[in-house]
Amino acid sequence: MTISPDFKQLLDSLTTAVMLVDGELRLVHMNTACESLLKISLNHTHGAHIGSFFHETDVALQKIAQTLVDESQYTIRKTRWRLHSNESITVDYTVTPLIDTQQILFEIQPLDRLLQISREEAMIASQGTTRNLIRGLAHEVKNPLGGIRGAAQLLERELDQISDNPELKDYTNVIIAESDRLRNLVDRMLGPRQAINFLPVNIHEVLERVITLIKAETKGSIALKRNYDPSIPDIQGDLELLIQALLNIMRNAVQALHEQARIDDETEATIHIATRIQRQFTIGRKHYPLVCCISIIDNGPGIPADIIEDIFYPMISGRAKGTGLGLSISQQLINQHQGLIECASEPGETRFSIYIPLGTHTL
């Protein structure tokens, strides 16, 4: 069954993903937006049953076919489709019967990016609130800590004059050392204090510096594999702060791989580092024509599902000896570059994606 050239031209001009099927749910036509969304070609799938290029339940397929009988339009919200490539997407779709031609029209709205933007906005706002809370808490903690440390030093001097018992001095040393430890912990929670010095930075220079440090720390126990896009232009950023942000993420991957190595010594511990350009990308409420995407992927045990949504908050860690500060500081530093860090994890693969705008103008 074919469609008129005018109708075909109308469908192809739409930016919304549109698909036309017959009464037996065999593909008649799909526009370019739908080909891109479903990652298939009309030439290869024309006449195929729609169940061959995305998965829907039998009940849902029966309801779609029944729409020609009922002559009723309906919309399904936030359903998951598994594509032929095993990739999953979240979509809204509307089914409309075309009674005159006995065909069914699909209008498909992808939601993954919209849902992701909503999560990003909530995360950025929440982390901003958390940072303000930490600053206030740090101020309240550091003031009495300074007094405790000063009092311990004065007490230590008095003890030198009135007692020869070295154990008493040990007690004051403990007070001073623990006060210093708490102060350092608070300083780490606050992150770097220096102002950002925005200059043109080659992101691959940053990555090579980080890789050099990681190689020295791991002594070759972890394979580091690069996949760079050399066409990426310089970003506007602070070289030292970007190194610190990416180093924290890489060290997090290294620690996860070392823990995995204690359980499984047959799989080669590997970190993949890739760079790509993303076009028309939204970070928070701002839309950027181009962003640089840095992917850091390890084949470790993955991040526990119960903390994956909270790993960028301070003091959240999936490791017994972790402080939960490295990722929080990295997110803060990338946020200061108008960027964002995302994480996806499952056993055998954890991916950190760092997005930093290219250029200074937003749409």
Short mmCIF file of the C-alpha atoms (twelve columns), coordinates in Angstrom:
data_MODEL
# 
_entry.id   MODEL 
# 
loop_
_atom_site.group_PDB 
_atom_site.id 
_atom_site.type_symbol 
_atom_site.label_atom_id 
_atom_site.label_alt_id 
_atom_site.label_comp_id 
_atom_site.label_asym_id 
_atom_site.label_seq_id 
_atom_site.Cartn_x 
_atom_site.Cartn_y 
_atom_site.Cartn_z 
_atom_site.pdbx_PDB_model_num 
ATOM 1   C CA . MET A 1   0.000   0.000   0.000  1 
ATOM 2   C CA . THR A 2   1.367   3.415   -0.940 1 
ATOM 3   C CA . ILE A 3   0.605   6.982   0.088  1 
ATOM 4   C CA . SER A 4   0.180   10.048  -2.065 1 
ATOM 5   C CA . PRO A 5   3.274   12.118  -2.839 1 
ATOM 6   C CA . ASP A 6   1.720   15.192  -1.215 1 
ATOM 7   C CA . PHE A 7   0.975   13.330  2.020  1 
ATOM 8   C CA . LYS A 8   4.465   11.841  2.009  1 
ATOM 9   C CA . GLN A 9   5.994   15.287  1.545  1 
ATOM 10  C CA . LEU A 10  3.904   16.613  4.427  1 
ATOM 11  C CA . LEU A 11  5.053   13.832  6.775  1 
ATOM 12  C CA . ASP A 12  8.687   14.226  5.771  1 
ATOM 13  C CA . SER A 13  8.602   17.960  6.505  1 
ATOM 14  C CA . LEU A 14  7.662   17.370  10.151 1 
ATOM 15  C CA . THR A 15  10.264  17.404  12.914 1 
ATOM 16  C CA . THR A 16  8.027   15.126  15.004 1 
ATOM 17  C CA . ALA A 17  8.643   11.407  14.501 1 
ATOM 18  C CA . VAL A 18  5.727   10.074  12.438 1 
ATOM 19  C CA . MET A 19  5.035   6.524   11.259 1 
ATOM 20  C CA . LEU A 20  2.235   5.156   9.069  1 
ATOM 21  C CA . VAL A 21  1.188   1.474   9.189  1 
ATOM 22  C CA . ASP A 22  -1.594  -0.583  7.605  1 
ATOM 23  C CA . GLY A 23  -4.306  -2.572  9.346  1 
ATOM 24  C CA . GLU A 24  -1.925  -5.499  9.859  1 
ATOM 25  C CA . LEU A 25  0.619   -3.174  11.505 1 
ATOM 26  C CA . ARG A 26  3.027   -3.375  8.578  1 
ATOM 27  C CA . LEU A 27  5.107   -0.277  7.907  1 
ATOM 28  C CA . VAL A 28  3.884   1.919   5.064  1 
ATOM 29  C CA . HIS A 29  5.994   5.012   5.693  1 
ATOM 30  C CA . MET A 30  8.085   6.808   8.300  1 
ATOM 31  C CA . ASN A 31  9.614   10.247  8.103  1 
ATOM 32  C CA . THR A 32  13.268  11.133  8.640  1 
ATOM 33  C CA . ALA A 33  12.706  12.101  12.286 1 
ATOM 34  C CA . CYS A 34  11.243  8.654   12.968 1 
ATOM 35  C CA . GLU A 35  14.130  6.913   11.202 1 
ATOM 36  C CA . SER A 36  16.540  8.836   13.399 1 
ATOM 37  C CA . LEU A 37  14.602  8.076   16.592 1 
ATOM 38  C CA . LEU A 38  14.196  4.335   15.949 1 
ATOM 39  C CA . LYS A 39  17.629  4.022   14.317 1 
ATOM 40  C CA . ILE A 40  16.281  2.177   11.274 1 
ATOM 41  C CA . SER A 41  15.940  2.858   7.558  1 
ATOM 42  C CA . LEU A 42  12.600  2.982   5.746  1 
ATOM 43  C CA . ASN A 43  14.164  1.234   2.765  1 
ATOM 44  C CA . HIS A 44  15.076  -1.781  4.894  1 
ATOM 45  C CA . THR A 45  11.887  -1.973  6.958  1 
ATOM 46  C CA . HIS A 46  9.126   -1.046  4.496  1 
ATOM 47  C CA . GLY A 47  6.377   -3.674  4.746  1 
ATOM 48  C CA . ALA A 48  7.761   -5.153  7.994  1 
ATOM 49  C CA . HIS A 49  5.625   -5.612  11.092 1 
ATOM 50  C CA . ILE A 50  6.293   -2.867  13.630 1 
ATOM 51  C CA . GLY A 51  7.126   -5.511  16.221 1 
ATOM 52  C CA . SER A 52  10.300  -6.290  14.285 1 
ATOM 53  C CA . PHE A 53  11.936  -2.923  14.997 1 
ATOM 54  C CA . PHE A 54  10.644  -2.024  18.436 1 
ATOM 55  C CA . HIS A 55  9.177   -4.111  21.227 1 
ATOM 56  C CA . GLU A 56  5.620   -3.597  22.420 1 
ATOM 57  C CA . THR A 57  3.444   -5.974  24.421 1 
ATOM 58  C CA . ASP A 58  0.912   -8.157  22.615 1 
ATOM 59  C CA . VAL A 59  -1.887  -6.326  24.420 1 
ATOM 60  C CA . ALA A 60  -0.576  -2.946  23.211 1 
ATOM 61  C CA . LEU A 61  -0.280  -4.224  19.606 1 
ATOM 62  C CA . GLN A 62  -3.850  -5.558  19.705 1 
ATOM 63  C CA . LYS A 63  -5.072  -2.196  20.970 1 
ATOM 64  C CA . ILE A 64  -3.262  -0.437  18.099 1 
ATOM 65  C CA . ALA A 65  -4.886  -2.718  15.511 1 
ATOM 66  C CA . GLN A 66  -8.306  -2.331  17.188 1 
ATOM 67  C CA . THR A 67  -8.196  1.458   16.717 1 
ATOM 68  C CA . LEU A 68  -9.366  1.046   13.092 1 
ATOM 69  C CA . VAL A 69  -12.396 -0.846  14.316 1 
ATOM 70  C CA . ASP A 70  -13.171 1.522   17.161 1 
ATOM 71  C CA . GLU A 71  -12.315 4.609   15.062 1 
ATOM 72  C CA . SER A 72  -10.826 6.202   18.171 1 
ATOM 73  C CA . GLN A 73  -7.602  8.087   18.822 1 
ATOM 74  C CA . TYR A 74  -5.600  7.549   22.017 1 
ATOM 75  C CA . THR A 75  -2.242  8.470   23.585 1 
ATOM 76  C CA . ILE A 76  0.148   6.344   25.650 1 
ATOM 77  C CA . ARG A 77  2.416   8.208   28.091 1 
ATOM 78  C CA . LYS A 78  5.953   7.387   29.201 1 
ATOM 79  C CA . THR A 79  6.258   3.916   27.768 1 
ATOM 80  C CA . ARG A 80  9.565   2.140   27.204 1 
ATOM 81  C CA . TRP A 81  10.389  0.769   23.779 1 
ATOM 82  C CA . ARG A 82  13.279  -1.615  23.259 1 
ATOM 83  C CA . LEU A 83  14.663  -1.109  19.762 1 
ATOM 84  C CA . HIS A 84  16.113  -3.750  17.460 1 
ATOM 85  C CA . SER A 85  19.573  -2.580  18.591 1 
ATOM 86  C CA . ASN A 86  18.643  -3.464  22.228 1 
ATOM 87  C CA . GLU A 87  18.710  0.229   23.120 1 
ATOM 88  C CA . SER A 88  15.730  1.415   25.175 1 
ATOM 89  C CA . ILE A 89  13.928  4.728   24.719 1 
ATOM 90  C CA . THR A 90  11.097  6.407   26.613 1 
ATOM 91  C CA . VAL A 91  8.327   7.861   24.465 1 
ATOM 92  C CA . ASP A 92  4.825   9.271   24.381 1 
ATOM 93  C CA . TYR A 93  2.938   8.125   21.306 1 
ATOM 94  C CA . THR A 94  -0.450  8.941   19.828 1 
ATOM 95  C CA . VAL A 95  -2.323  6.471   17.615 1 
ATOM 96  C CA . THR A 96  -4.780  7.943   15.094 1 
ATOM 97  C CA . PRO A 97  -6.917  5.816   12.716 1 
ATOM 98  C CA . LEU A 98  -7.171  7.057   9.124  1 
ATOM 99  C CA . ILE A 99  -10.496 5.519   8.214  1 
ATOM 100 C CA . ASP A 100 -10.497 6.509   4.540  1 
ATOM 101 C CA . THR A 101 -7.245  4.654   3.815  1 
ATOM 102 C CA . GLN A 102 -7.493  2.014   6.565  1 
ATOM 103 C CA . GLN A 103 -4.123  3.080   7.880  1 
ATOM 104 C CA . ILE A 104 -2.888  4.025   11.336 1 
ATOM 105 C CA . LEU A 105 -0.798  7.103   12.066 1 
ATOM 106 C CA . PHE A 106 1.754   7.143   14.908 1 
ATOM 107 C CA . GLU A 107 3.033   10.429  16.354 1 
ATOM 108 C CA . ILE A 108 6.018   9.688   18.606 1 
ATOM 109 C CA . GLN A 109 7.535   12.087  21.102 1 
ATOM 110 C CA . PRO A 110 10.889  11.010  22.633 1 
ATOM 111 C CA . LEU A 111 11.087  11.801  26.332 1 
ATOM 112 C CA . ASP A 112 14.520  10.616  27.449 1 
ATOM 113 C CA . ARG A 113 16.227  13.949  26.915 1 
ATOM 114 C CA . LEU A 114 13.290  15.884  28.411 1 
ATOM 115 C CA . LEU A 115 13.298  13.661  31.491 1 
ATOM 116 C CA . GLN A 116 17.068  14.007  31.699 1 
ATOM 117 C CA . ILE A 117 16.869  17.812  31.513 1 
ATOM 118 C CA . SER A 118 14.268  17.778  34.288 1 
ATOM 119 C CA . ARG A 119 16.541  15.596  36.449 1 
ATOM 120 C CA . GLU A 120 19.508  17.852  35.687 1 
ATOM 121 C CA . GLU A 121 17.608  20.979  36.714 1 
ATOM 122 C CA . ALA A 122 16.536  19.330  39.969 1 
ATOM 123 C CA . MET A 123 20.083  18.093  40.627 1 
ATOM 124 C CA . ILE A 124 21.688  21.499  39.947 1 
ATOM 125 C CA . ALA A 125 19.169  23.269  42.187 1 
ATOM 126 C CA . SER A 126 19.547  20.674  44.939 1 
ATOM 127 C CA . GLN A 127 23.340  20.787  44.817 1 
ATOM 128 C CA . GLY A 128 23.256  24.575  45.019 1 
ATOM 129 C CA . THR A 129 21.143  24.305  48.169 1 
ATOM 130 C CA . THR A 130 23.505  21.667  49.546 1 
ATOM 131 C CA . ARG A 131 26.569  23.860  48.929 1 
ATOM 132 C CA . ASN A 132 24.914  26.780  50.746 1 
ATOM 133 C CA . LEU A 133 24.095  24.479  53.655 1 
ATOM 134 C CA . ILE A 134 27.696  23.212  53.761 1 
ATOM 135 C CA . ARG A 135 29.092  26.760  53.741 1 
ATOM 136 C CA . GLY A 136 26.886  27.691  56.676 1 
ATOM 137 C CA . LEU A 137 27.740  24.494  58.530 1 
ATOM 138 C CA . ALA A 138 31.467  24.942  57.830 1 
ATOM 139 C CA . HIS A 139 31.376  28.419  59.314 1 
ATOM 140 C CA . GLU A 140 29.648  27.143  62.459 1 
ATOM 141 C CA . VAL A 141 32.112  24.233  62.793 1 
ATOM 142 C CA . LYS A 142 35.376  26.050  62.052 1 
ATOM 143 C CA . ASN A 143 34.881  28.834  64.591 1 
ATOM 144 C CA . PRO A 144 34.684  26.563  67.680 1 
ATOM 145 C CA . LEU A 145 37.375  24.309  66.220 1 
ATOM 146 C CA . GLY A 146 39.762  27.254  66.185 1 
ATOM 147 C CA . GLY A 147 38.923  27.967  69.822 1 
ATOM 148 C CA . ILE A 148 39.387  24.319  70.839 1 
ATOM 149 C CA . ARG A 149 42.755  24.130  69.080 1 
ATOM 150 C CA . GLY A 150 43.946  27.398  70.625 1 
ATOM 151 C CA . ALA A 151 42.871  26.321  74.102 1 
ATOM 152 C CA . ALA A 152 44.690  22.996  73.675 1 
ATOM 153 C CA . GLN A 153 47.895  24.811  72.692 1 
ATOM 154 C CA . LEU A 154 47.658  27.085  75.747 1 
ATOM 155 C CA . LEU A 155 47.003  24.082  77.952 1 
ATOM 156 C CA . GLU A 156 50.027  22.327  76.469 1 
ATOM 157 C CA . ARG A 157 52.266  25.276  77.411 1 
ATOM 158 C CA . GLU A 158 50.899  25.315  80.956 1 
ATOM 159 C CA . LEU A 159 51.493  21.581  81.321 1 
ATOM 160 C CA . ASP A 160 55.125  22.043  80.285 1 
ATOM 161 C CA . GLN A 161 55.552  24.334  83.302 1 
ATOM 162 C CA . ILE A 162 53.595  22.459  85.967 1 
ATOM 163 C CA . SER A 163 54.028  18.778  85.122 1 
ATOM 164 C CA . ASP A 164 56.662  16.365  83.897 1 
ATOM 165 C CA . ASN A 165 54.045  13.749  82.919 1 
ATOM 166 C CA . PRO A 166 54.392  13.209  79.132 1 
ATOM 167 C CA . GLU A 167 51.012  11.468  78.957 1 
ATOM 168 C CA . LEU A 168 49.214  14.753  79.675 1 
ATOM 169 C CA . LYS A 169 50.899  16.318  76.669 1 
ATOM 170 C CA . ASP A 170 49.786  13.341  74.565 1 
ATOM 171 C CA . TYR A 171 46.184  14.263  75.353 1 
ATOM 172 C CA . THR A 172 46.630  17.836  74.139 1 
ATOM 173 C CA . ASN A 173 48.366  16.550  70.996 1 
ATOM 174 C CA . VAL A 174 45.314  14.386  70.268 1 
ATOM 175 C CA . ILE A 175 42.998  17.403  70.663 1 
ATOM 176 C CA . ILE A 176 45.141  19.513  68.311 1 
ATOM 177 C CA . ALA A 177 45.508  16.727  65.723 1 
ATOM 178 C CA . GLU A 178 41.771  15.925  65.705 1 
ATOM 179 C CA . SER A 179 40.901  19.619  65.427 1 
ATOM 180 C CA . ASP A 180 43.206  19.894  62.412 1 
ATOM 181 C CA . ARG A 181 41.662  16.785  60.865 1 
ATOM 182 C CA . LEU A 182 38.136  18.174  61.198 1 
ATOM 183 C CA . ARG A 183 39.226  21.534  59.796 1 
ATOM 184 C CA . ASN A 184 40.811  19.822  56.785 1 
ATOM 185 C CA . LEU A 185 37.649  17.776  56.261 1 
ATOM 186 C CA . VAL A 186 35.529  20.927  56.250 1 
ATOM 187 C CA . ASP A 187 37.938  22.611  53.826 1 
ATOM 188 C CA . ARG A 188 37.691  19.636  51.482 1 
ATOM 189 C CA . MET A 189 33.896  19.757  51.632 1 
ATOM 190 C CA . LEU A 190 34.013  23.413  50.614 1 
ATOM 191 C CA . GLY A 191 36.252  22.596  47.655 1 
ATOM 192 C CA . PRO A 192 38.872  24.845  46.000 1 
ATOM 193 C CA . ARG A 193 38.659  28.482  47.006 1 
ATOM 194 C CA . GLN A 194 40.620  30.156  44.237 1 
ATOM 195 C CA . ALA A 195 38.847  32.245  41.637 1 
ATOM 196 C CA . ILE A 196 38.441  30.652  38.215 1 
ATOM 197 C CA . ASN A 197 40.909  31.895  35.624 1 
ATOM 198 C CA . PHE A 198 39.138  31.377  32.305 1 
ATOM 199 C CA . LEU A 199 41.557  30.860  29.438 1 
ATOM 200 C CA . PRO A 200 41.521  28.765  26.223 1 
ATOM 201 C CA . VAL A 201 42.217  25.161  27.269 1 
ATOM 202 C CA . ASN A 202 42.838  22.089  25.130 1 
ATOM 203 C CA . ILE A 203 40.761  19.372  26.786 1 
ATOM 204 C CA . HIS A 204 43.151  16.687  25.544 1 
ATOM 205 C CA . GLU A 205 46.034  18.420  27.309 1 
ATOM 206 C CA . VAL A 206 43.967  18.212  30.512 1 
ATOM 207 C CA . LEU A 207 43.264  14.522  29.951 1 
ATOM 208 C CA . GLU A 208 46.891  13.682  29.186 1 
ATOM 209 C CA . ARG A 209 47.988  15.374  32.417 1 
ATOM 210 C CA . VAL A 210 45.406  13.339  34.327 1 
ATOM 211 C CA . ILE A 211 46.401  10.102  32.566 1 
ATOM 212 C CA . THR A 212 50.066  10.719  33.424 1 
ATOM 213 C CA . LEU A 213 49.166  11.087  37.109 1 
ATOM 214 C CA . ILE A 214 46.972  7.976   37.065 1 
ATOM 215 C CA . LYS A 215 49.715  5.934   35.374 1 
ATOM 216 C CA . ALA A 216 52.161  6.966   38.070 1 
ATOM 217 C CA . GLU A 217 49.708  6.079   40.849 1 
ATOM 218 C CA . THR A 218 48.600  2.706   39.419 1 
ATOM 219 C CA . LYS A 219 52.049  1.629   38.135 1 
ATOM 220 C CA . GLY A 220 50.545  0.039   35.032 1 
ATOM 221 C CA . SER A 221 47.990  -2.119  36.864 1 
ATOM 222 C CA . ILE A 222 45.120  -0.547  34.900 1 
ATOM 223 C CA . ALA A 223 44.838  -0.260  31.100 1 
ATOM 224 C CA . LEU A 224 44.058  3.281   29.941 1 
ATOM 225 C CA . LYS A 225 42.562  3.458   26.441 1 
ATOM 226 C CA . ARG A 226 42.031  6.723   24.561 1 
ATOM 227 C CA . ASN A 227 39.470  7.549   21.881 1 
ATOM 228 C CA . TYR A 228 39.826  11.253  21.159 1 
ATOM 229 C CA . ASP A 229 38.175  13.550  18.644 1 
ATOM 230 C CA . PRO A 230 41.081  15.779  17.592 1 
ATOM 231 C CA . SER A 231 38.736  18.322  15.963 1 
ATOM 232 C CA . ILE A 232 37.409  19.571  19.327 1 
ATOM 233 C CA . PRO A 233 38.392  23.244  19.718 1 
ATOM 234 C CA . ASP A 234 39.693  24.798  22.919 1 
ATOM 235 C CA . ILE A 235 37.206  25.329  25.720 1 
ATOM 236 C CA . GLN A 236 37.153  28.313  28.048 1 
ATOM 237 C CA . GLY A 237 38.240  27.035  31.421 1 
ATOM 238 C CA . ASP A 238 40.725  26.873  34.253 1 
ATOM 239 C CA . LEU A 239 43.392  24.278  33.484 1 
ATOM 240 C CA . GLU A 240 44.191  23.366  37.087 1 
ATOM 241 C CA . LEU A 241 40.564  23.114  38.201 1 
ATOM 242 C CA . LEU A 242 39.647  20.957  35.204 1 
ATOM 243 C CA . ILE A 243 42.577  18.652  35.983 1 
ATOM 244 C CA . GLN A 244 41.339  18.361  39.571 1 
ATOM 245 C CA . ALA A 245 37.759  17.604  38.482 1 
ATOM 246 C CA . LEU A 246 38.741  14.883  36.009 1 
ATOM 247 C CA . LEU A 247 41.416  13.456  38.307 1 
ATOM 248 C CA . ASN A 248 38.802  12.928  41.041 1 
ATOM 249 C CA . ILE A 249 36.607  10.972  38.612 1 
ATOM 250 C CA . MET A 250 39.514  8.883   37.321 1 
ATOM 251 C CA . ARG A 251 40.692  8.099   40.850 1 
ATOM 252 C CA . ASN A 252 37.157  7.024   41.706 1 
ATOM 253 C CA . ALA A 253 37.274  4.585   38.768 1 
ATOM 254 C CA . VAL A 254 40.721  3.335   39.815 1 
ATOM 255 C CA . GLN A 255 39.554  2.625   43.369 1 
ATOM 256 C CA . ALA A 256 36.505  0.746   42.067 1 
ATOM 257 C CA . LEU A 257 38.724  -1.347  39.778 1 
ATOM 258 C CA . HIS A 258 41.142  -2.143  42.581 1 
ATOM 259 C CA . GLU A 259 38.267  -3.379  44.724 1 
ATOM 260 C CA . GLN A 260 37.016  -5.477  41.796 1 
ATOM 261 C CA . ALA A 261 40.512  -6.949  41.301 1 
ATOM 262 C CA . ARG A 262 40.360  -8.494  44.768 1 
ATOM 263 C CA . ILE A 263 37.319  -10.504 43.626 1 
ATOM 264 C CA . ASP A 264 38.012  -11.102 39.935 1 
ATOM 265 C CA . ASP A 265 41.627  -11.297 38.798 1 
ATOM 266 C CA . GLU A 266 40.812  -12.610 35.302 1 
ATOM 267 C CA . THR A 267 39.228  -9.480  33.778 1 
ATOM 268 C CA . GLU A 268 41.687  -6.781  32.712 1 
ATOM 269 C CA . ALA A 269 40.978  -3.603  34.633 1 
ATOM 270 C CA . THR A 270 40.372  -0.939  31.970 1 
ATOM 271 C CA . ILE A 271 39.418  2.711   31.802 1 
ATOM 272 C CA . HIS A 272 38.298  4.132   28.452 1 
ATOM 273 C CA . ILE A 273 38.618  7.878   27.926 1 
ATOM 274 C CA . ALA A 274 36.728  9.350   24.965 1 
ATOM 275 C CA . THR A 275 35.975  12.866  23.724 1 
ATOM 276 C CA . ARG A 276 33.224  13.917  21.348 1 
ATOM 277 C CA . ILE A 277 31.311  17.002  20.250 1 
ATOM 278 C CA . GLN A 278 27.594  17.095  21.069 1 
ATOM 279 C CA . ARG A 279 25.343  19.447  19.123 1 
ATOM 280 C CA . GLN A 280 22.268  21.309  20.351 1 
ATOM 281 C CA . PHE A 281 22.660  20.269  23.966 1 
ATOM 282 C CA . THR A 282 20.785  21.589  27.007 1 
ATOM 283 C CA . ILE A 283 22.435  21.942  30.421 1 
ATOM 284 C CA . GLY A 284 20.014  23.002  33.104 1 
ATOM 285 C CA . ARG A 285 17.927  25.748  31.510 1 
ATOM 286 C CA . LYS A 286 20.542  26.812  28.964 1 
ATOM 287 C CA . HIS A 287 20.804  25.531  25.418 1 
ATOM 288 C CA . TYR A 288 24.226  25.369  23.761 1 
ATOM 289 C CA . PRO A 289 24.964  24.894  20.054 1 
ATOM 290 C CA . LEU A 290 28.056  22.820  20.864 1 
ATOM 291 C CA . VAL A 291 29.379  21.103  23.966 1 
ATOM 292 C CA . CYS A 292 32.435  18.974  24.582 1 
ATOM 293 C CA . CYS A 293 31.567  15.552  26.013 1 
ATOM 294 C CA . ILE A 294 34.259  13.658  27.922 1 
ATOM 295 C CA . SER A 295 33.436  10.044  28.749 1 
ATOM 296 C CA . ILE A 296 35.311  8.101   31.429 1 
ATOM 297 C CA . ILE A 297 34.244  4.457   31.421 1 
ATOM 298 C CA . ASP A 298 35.512  1.669   33.651 1 
ATOM 299 C CA . ASN A 299 34.697  -2.052  33.664 1 
ATOM 300 C CA . GLY A 300 34.490  -2.277  37.441 1 
ATOM 301 C CA . PRO A 301 31.711  -3.610  39.664 1 
ATOM 302 C CA . GLY A 302 29.395  -0.664  39.154 1 
ATOM 303 C CA . ILE A 303 27.800  1.726   41.643 1 
ATOM 304 C CA . PRO A 304 25.155  0.327   44.021 1 
ATOM 305 C CA . ALA A 305 21.650  1.134   42.782 1 
ATOM 306 C CA . ASP A 306 20.602  2.554   46.150 1 
ATOM 307 C CA . ILE A 307 23.148  5.405   45.976 1 
ATOM 308 C CA . ILE A 308 23.500  6.046   42.218 1 
ATOM 309 C CA . GLU A 309 21.122  9.042   42.376 1 
ATOM 310 C CA . ASP A 310 23.039  10.615  45.274 1 
ATOM 311 C CA . ILE A 311 26.701  10.068  44.441 1 
ATOM 312 C CA . PHE A 312 27.353  13.758  43.688 1 
ATOM 313 C CA . TYR A 313 26.317  14.788  47.185 1 
ATOM 314 C CA . PRO A 314 28.988  15.177  49.883 1 
ATOM 315 C CA . MET A 315 29.729  12.194  52.128 1 
ATOM 316 C CA . ILE A 316 27.997  9.696   49.800 1 
ATOM 317 C CA . SER A 317 30.303  6.812   48.854 1 
ATOM 318 C CA . GLY A 318 29.897  3.212   47.793 1 
ATOM 319 C CA . ARG A 319 33.329  2.260   49.143 1 
ATOM 320 C CA . ALA A 320 34.164  1.350   52.704 1 
ATOM 321 C CA . LYS A 321 37.139  3.732   52.786 1 
ATOM 322 C CA . GLY A 322 35.633  6.435   50.572 1 
ATOM 323 C CA . THR A 323 35.045  9.953   51.918 1 
ATOM 324 C CA . GLY A 324 32.331  10.821  49.398 1 
ATOM 325 C CA . LEU A 325 33.920  14.196  48.591 1 
ATOM 326 C CA . GLY A 326 35.745  13.656  45.275 1 
ATOM 327 C CA . LEU A 327 32.678  13.445  43.009 1 
ATOM 328 C CA . SER A 328 30.927  16.264  44.854 1 
ATOM 329 C CA . ILE A 329 33.921  18.553  44.305 1 
ATOM 330 C CA . SER A 330 34.197  17.501  40.641 1 
ATOM 331 C CA . GLN A 331 30.539  18.335  40.025 1 
ATOM 332 C CA . GLN A 332 31.024  21.700  41.701 1 
ATOM 333 C CA . LEU A 333 34.087  22.512  39.560 1 
ATOM 334 C CA . ILE A 334 32.361  21.488  36.317 1 
ATOM 335 C CA . ASN A 335 29.268  23.495  37.316 1 
ATOM 336 C CA . GLN A 336 31.544  26.525  37.651 1 
ATOM 337 C CA . HIS A 337 32.440  25.969  33.984 1 
ATOM 338 C CA . GLN A 338 28.681  26.019  33.137 1 
ATOM 339 C CA . GLY A 339 28.906  22.250  32.646 1 
ATOM 340 C CA . LEU A 340 27.502  19.093  34.155 1 
ATOM 341 C CA . ILE A 341 28.555  15.547  35.068 1 
ATOM 342 C CA . GLU A 342 26.203  12.605  34.560 1 
ATOM 343 C CA . CYS A 343 26.662  8.999   35.614 1 
ATOM 344 C CA . ALA A 344 25.200  5.713   34.405 1 
ATOM 345 C CA . SER A 345 26.264  2.438   35.958 1 
ATOM 346 C CA . GLU A 346 25.642  -1.270  35.839 1 
ATOM 347 C CA . PRO A 347 27.830  -4.216  36.829 1 
ATOM 348 C CA . GLY A 348 30.771  -4.274  34.424 1 
ATOM 349 C CA . GLU A 349 30.428  -0.688  33.187 1 
ATOM 350 C CA . THR A 350 30.301  2.692   34.888 1 
ATOM 351 C CA . ARG A 351 30.217  5.745   32.629 1 
ATOM 352 C CA . PHE A 352 30.828  9.313   33.752 1 
ATOM 353 C CA . SER A 353 29.917  11.864  31.069 1 
ATOM 354 C CA . ILE A 354 31.259  15.385  31.518 1 
ATOM 355 C CA . TYR A 355 29.650  18.100  29.404 1 
ATOM 356 C CA . ILE A 356 31.347  21.498  29.024 1 
ATOM 357 C CA . PRO A 357 30.037  24.203  26.644 1 
ATOM 358 C CA . LEU A 358 32.160  25.201  23.660 1 
ATOM 359 C CA . GLY A 359 32.050  28.966  23.245 1 
ATOM 360 C CA . THR A 360 30.406  31.476  25.541 1 
ATOM 361 C CA . HIS A 361 27.090  32.136  23.806 1 
ATOM 362 C CA . THR A 362 23.821  30.384  24.509 1 
ATOM 363 C CA . LEU A 363 20.763  30.172  22.291 1 
# 
